[in-house]
Amino acid sequence: MARVTVEDCIDKVENRFELVLLAGHRARLLSSGAPLTIDRDRDKNPVVALREIADETITPDDLKEQLIHSLQKYVEVDEPEAETVPLLSSSPAAAAVAPQSSSDDGDIQFDRMSEEDLLRGLENLAPPTETEEEGD
């Protein structure tokens, strides 16, 4: 059996540095118990990884995605947006005078602030002034 060289794999992964990263990642997967896609033939994990890439039993794009996923510290999860709750009236007397009926549900108004309005409001906040302590 001929040894696998970089030249056998370079037509599958054009960048040699990327090939080393992908083969190293696949070798780590193999040592952690990932199933083989070819016969081992007493080869070590890095050689098996290169042979898998050369024989195209594993695609470089899949390896790249797995590598990126393994290096991510934070994975963004799409969560449903929280339902907006109508603002309660500030005075209890106003709520007692005009209680909402179930037929008024379509007329509920929500106070929304755009991101630009929020940023403008934050920019207008004045930093606290420093006062000199007396007696120093």
Contacts in CASP RR format, 6 or more apart in sequence:
PFRMAT RR
TARGET T0000
AUTHOR 0000-0000-0000
METHOD contacts of the structure
MODEL  1
MARVTVEDCIDKVENRFELVLLAGHRARLLSSGAPLTIDRDRDKNPVVAL
REIADETITPDDLKEQLIHSLQKYVEVDEPEAETVPLLSSSPAAAAVAPQ
SSSDDGDIQFDRMSEEDLLRGLENLAPPTETEEEGD
1 41 0 8 1.000
3 47 0 8 1.000
4 47 0 8 1.000
4 50 0 8 1.000
4 51 0 8 1.000
4 54 0 8 1.000
6 16 0 8 1.000
6 19 0 8 1.000
6 50 0 8 1.000
8 50 0 8 1.000
8 54 0 8 1.000
9 19 0 8 1.000
9 23 0 8 1.000
9 50 0 8 1.000
9 53 0 8 1.000
9 54 0 8 1.000
10 16 0 8 1.000
10 19 0 8 1.000
12 53 0 8 1.000
12 54 0 8 1.000
12 56 0 8 1.000
12 60 0 8 1.000
13 19 0 8 1.000
13 22 0 8 1.000
13 53 0 8 1.000
13 60 0 8 1.000
18 60 0 8 1.000
18 64 0 8 1.000
19 53 0 8 1.000
21 67 0 8 1.000
22 49 0 8 1.000
22 53 0 8 1.000
22 60 0 8 1.000
22 63 0 8 1.000
22 64 0 8 1.000
22 67 0 8 1.000
23 46 0 8 1.000
23 49 0 8 1.000
23 50 0 8 1.000
23 53 0 8 1.000
24 46 0 8 1.000
24 49 0 8 1.000
25 63 0 8 1.000
25 66 0 8 1.000
25 67 0 8 1.000
25 70 0 8 1.000
26 34 0 8 1.000
26 49 0 8 1.000
26 52 0 8 1.000
26 53 0 8 1.000
26 58 0 8 1.000
26 63 0 8 1.000
27 45 0 8 1.000
27 46 0 8 1.000
27 48 0 8 1.000
27 49 0 8 1.000
28 45 0 8 1.000
29 66 0 8 1.000
30 36 0 8 1.000
30 45 0 8 1.000
30 48 0 8 1.000
30 49 0 8 1.000
31 45 0 8 1.000
36 48 0 8 1.000
36 52 0 8 1.000
37 52 0 8 1.000
37 55 0 8 1.000
37 57 0 8 1.000
37 58 0 8 1.000
38 48 0 8 1.000
38 51 0 8 1.000
38 52 0 8 1.000
38 55 0 8 1.000
38 57 0 8 1.000
40 48 0 8 1.000
43 51 0 8 1.000
52 58 0 8 1.000
53 60 0 8 1.000
53 63 0 8 1.000
69 75 0 8 1.000
84 110 0 8 1.000
86 108 0 8 1.000
86 109 0 8 1.000
86 110 0 8 1.000
87 110 0 8 1.000
87 111 0 8 1.000
88 95 0 8 1.000
89 95 0 8 1.000
100 108 0 8 1.000
END
